[in-house]
């Protein structure tokens, strides 16, 4: 039997759901700047959660949810590099947290889900130590304000994804391919994680602090030695760099020595390593969409982003990171979502078992879900049986892992409602609740919403096994 305190919930991120981008004293984030400048579809209004959070939280309650994972927007809370606080922004999150508590929903708060204030991006963003220190000051404001109401804190959402997309692959802002900066940004985020954990302990906060990682459990195409070596390198790149560092306080040494051959690591100070060693997290949040299937990369090989239908892949899960590492190989025998993510629930079971054996700390599955193209404009609600099937299989994988001894304490579906998807606009719909973006942001629960309500209310007993 699942523990009665298991946290069933859903998740969002501030930039992807709030809108109100220039309201309430919010200053621009790097995403506002980048999307506006490049004339790309943006999250100016997103899901209009800024104005409709009460309705959204009421729906969560109606849906039987026990927790809500969301992020605080740094650009709403801190006005400038001097650290001046924006009271209106502070109040907005008090309102959200209070509304959750009033409705019996546990707030599960992320401090950073990618919306760095543009005033820090102007100073070089996460590749600079100054930003790392500024983050800790921002965290302190949040702890002081919300500390007596919030039990679950996460420092970062998916640092690996943010850093590599922005600094190496270049498909997210700042949109460059610069390995030296990639290393600096990764390091400073992990240092900021440790310094924030230290602050949390020093302030004697009544709660727990963790980190949320985009987890890609590693599988090999065969059992050869070459593949095993490739898998280890890929694991360092995909997972260990974040997980070993945050949970064990150790940056993978084989990765550092490879990087040291070509790049300048002198910016890493002895006291940084000490801080990382001494300040590790209480829990880990794993976001699971798909595994990484690895085949060794031969230098000079042409890398194609091809999906199983022979077309160019849209999904970022198949983007190859040449150099750091090996290739993520599309498995032609697998099934894929409409957005080209491989569907592989067994990877979640195996990933949890591996992570639990290796780290032994409590795990929350902080994101899991599937995107479809859906038409929500009609009178009838969307009958998303494909999503129900997907979620059922993944929750089953989690329940099996728990039965086999893993300490998984909560599960959050991505996403609460349809959102703005980074660079994919509003077409990529993950929500249990549909949003008619064209029609006054009307909220329209899909079949999966009612299905999940039963799962939450029965504490998982309605999952088909
Ligand atoms: C998307 C992505 C995101 C992420 C989330 C990561 O399509 O935009 O899938 O929604 O899942 O922001 O934490």
Boltz pocket constraint, residues with backbone or C-beta under 6 A from the ligand:
constraints:
  - pocket:
      binder: B
      contacts: [[A, 13], [A, 16], [A, 157], [A, 158], [A, 287], [A, 367], [A, 414], [A, 420], [A, 421], [A, 422], [A, 424], [A, 428]]
      max_distance: 6.0
